[in-house]
Amino acid sequence: SSRPAMANLKLVSQRMAVLPEYRGAGVGYDLKLAQREHAIQQGIRLITWTFDPMNSRNAHLNIRKLGCVVQRYERDYYGAKESALVNLEQSDRLLADWRITTPRVEQRIAGTRGPLALEQYLSAGTVIVNPASFGKNGLPQPGAPNPSTGMLALVEIPAQFAAILSADAGLARAWRSQGREVFLQAINAGYIVTDFVRATVEGHERSFYVLSASDTAPTGFSAN
């Protein structure tokens, strides 16, 4: 039978995009579910693709709604020469692993097991390793480091990175630089991305990756 061999294959999703006028209507989610069904029919159990670590909309879809995990961070995946896929001379990407037949993914898609909210993570003592501060212009500034040695940690990114990119290139560079450092430290320390949460805190829209230690004794990491 070819099925066992197929189960060891993966489908690499090179590009799936929704026209701007149709975004926010769930089209991307429906496309991913159709892609999942197509892969299952072929006996394939893993779909992978990359996305920009600063794109909170994609992170919410990929991790929160679809149930992907992230175990790899790729530096300058598309090089450093300015293009549609490169800005500020940087094109770092997270690699999404979508293990489409696991209970985790099935529960996220079916909505049978709701993921935790930000306040639940914080009430359990989960550390935000780079808590943002907000200036007079309302734009989030990358926060000073809080080392984390717990089983869970929160990494903050701007809720609207595109707005920062157009308003303040220096601030956008600072977020990109810190994000690279934090993710490389975290993944090297044995953490993987397992959730993504968004919340309004004191009037500010905020977004966080949830990282889980894959080892029972994490060495920890920070946002130095």
C-alpha positions in Angstrom: 0.0 0.0 0.0 1.2 3.5 -0.7 -0.7 5.0 2.2 2.1 4.7 4.8 4.5 6.4 2.4 2.0 9.2 1.8 1.7 9.8 5.5 5.4 10.7 5.6 5.0 13.4 3.0 4.1 17.0 3.5 2.3 19.5 1.4 4.2 22.8 1.1 1.8 25.7 0.6 3.8 28.2 -1.4 1.2 31.0 -1.7 -2.4 31.5 -0.7 -3.7 35.0 -0.8 -7.0 36.8 -0.6 -7.6 40.1 -2.5 -7.8 43.1 -0.1 -11.5 43.7 -0.8 -12.4 40.2 0.4 -10.2 40.1 3.5 -11.8 39.8 6.9 -14.7 37.7 5.5 -13.3 34.3 6.4 -12.2 33.5 2.8 -8.7 32.6 3.9 -10.0 30.2 6.6 -12.3 28.5 4.1 -9.4 28.1 1.6 -7.2 26.5 4.2 -10.0 24.0 5.2 -10.4 23.1 1.5 -6.6 22.6 1.3 -6.8 20.4 4.4 -9.5 18.2 2.9 -7.6 17.8 -0.4 -4.5 16.7 1.6 -6.4 14.3 3.7 -7.9 12.7 0.6 -4.3 12.1 -0.6 -3.2 10.6 2.8 -1.0 13.6 3.6 -1.0 14.7 7.2 1.3 17.7 7.3 0.9 21.1 5.6 3.6 23.7 6.0 4.0 27.4 5.0 5.8 30.5 6.1 4.4 33.8 7.4 5.7 37.1 8.7 6.2 37.1 12.5 4.9 40.6 12.7 1.6 39.9 10.8 -0.9 39.5 13.6 -3.8 38.7 11.3 -1.9 35.8 9.8 -0.7 34.6 13.2 -4.3 34.6 14.5 -5.5 32.6 11.5 -2.6 30.1 11.4 -2.1 29.4 15.1 -5.3 30.4 16.9 -7.9 29.3 14.4 -6.3 26.5 12.4 -4.1 25.0 15.2 -0.7 25.3 13.6 2.5 25.2 15.8 5.8 26.9 15.0 9.1 25.3 15.8 11.4 27.1 13.3 12.4 30.7 12.6 13.9 31.5 9.2 16.1 34.6 8.9 15.7 36.5 5.6 13.8 33.7 4.0 13.4 35.8 0.8 16.7 37.6 1.1 17.3 41.2 2.1 16.8 43.1 -1.2 13.6 45.2 -1.1 10.7 43.6 -2.8 7.0 42.7 -2.3 8.1 40.1 0.3 10.9 42.1 1.9 10.7 45.4 3.8 13.3 47.2 5.9 15.9 44.9 4.2 14.5 41.9 6.2 12.3 39.0 5.3 12.3 36.8 8.4 9.5 34.2 8.6 8.0 31.7 11.0 7.4 28.2 9.6 3.9 27.0 10.4 3.4 23.2 10.9 -0.2 22.2 10.4 -0.7 18.6 11.4 -4.1 18.3 10.0 -5.3 15.1 11.5 -4.3 15.7 15.1 -6.9 16.2 17.9 -5.5 19.7 18.5 -6.4 20.8 14.9 -9.7 19.0 14.9 -10.7 20.7 18.1 -9.7 24.1 16.9 -11.7 23.7 13.7 -14.7 22.2 15.3 -14.6 24.7 18.2 -15.1 21.9 20.7 -12.2 23.1 22.9 -11.9 26.8 23.2 -8.3 28.2 23.6 -7.5 30.4 26.6 -7.9 34.2 26.7 -5.0 36.6 27.6 -6.3 37.1 31.1 -6.3 33.4 31.8 -2.6 33.1 30.7 -1.7 36.1 32.9 -3.6 34.9 35.9 -1.6 31.7 35.7 1.6 33.7 36.0 2.6 33.6 32.4 5.4 36.2 31.8 5.2 38.7 28.9 8.9 38.8 27.9 8.7 42.1 26.0 5.6 44.0 27.2 4.9 47.0 25.0 4.6 50.5 26.2 2.5 53.2 24.5 3.7 56.7 23.7 1.6 59.8 23.0 1.2 58.8 19.4 -0.5 55.6 20.5 2.0 53.4 18.7 3.4 50.5 20.8 7.1 50.6 21.7 9.0 47.3 22.2 9.3 46.7 25.9 12.2 46.1 28.2 13.1 42.4 28.8 11.4 40.1 31.3 13.2 36.8 31.4 11.0 33.8 31.3 11.9 30.4 32.7 8.3 29.1 32.9 6.6 26.4 30.9 4.7 29.2 29.1 5.7 32.6 27.9 4.1 35.5 26.0 5.9 37.3 23.2 4.2 40.6 22.1 4.0 42.0 18.6 2.2 45.1 17.4 -1.5 44.5 16.7 -1.1 46.6 13.5 2.4 46.4 12.2 1.5 47.8 8.8 0.5 51.1 10.5 3.8 51.3 12.2 5.7 50.5 9.0 4.0 53.5 7.3 4.2 55.9 10.2 7.7 55.2 11.8 10.3 53.1 10.0 12.7 53.3 12.9 10.0 51.9 15.3 9.2 49.2 12.7 12.9 48.2 12.6 13.0 48.0 16.4 10.1 45.6 16.5 11.6 43.5 13.7 15.0 43.4 15.4 13.5 42.5 18.8 11.2 39.9 17.3 14.1 38.1 15.6 16.1 38.1 18.8 13.3 36.8 21.0 12.2 34.1 18.7 15.7 32.8 18.0 16.4 32.7 21.8 13.1 31.0 22.5 13.4 28.3 19.9 17.0 27.7 20.8 15.9 27.3 24.4 13.3 24.6 23.4 10.1 26.6 23.2 7.5 26.3 20.4 4.6 28.6 19.4 1.3 26.9 20.4 -1.2 29.8 20.6 -1.9 33.4 19.7 -4.0 35.8 21.7 -5.4 39.2 21.0 -7.0 41.5 23.6 -7.8 45.1 24.3 -5.9 46.2 27.4 -6.5 49.7 28.8 -7.8 50.9 25.5 -4.9 49.5 23.4 -5.2 46.6 21.0 -2.5 44.0 21.8 -1.3 40.8 20.3 0.8 37.9 21.8 2.3 34.7 20.7 2.1 31.9 23.3 5.2 29.9 23.6 5.3 26.5 25.4 8.4 24.7 26.6 8.9 21.4 24.9 11.3 20.3 27.6 10.2 19.8 31.3 13.1 22.0 32.5 13.3 25.0 30.2 16.4 27.1 30.3 14.4 30.2 29.7 14.9 33.2 27.4 14.4 37.0 27.4 14.2 40.0 25.1 17.7 41.4 25.9 
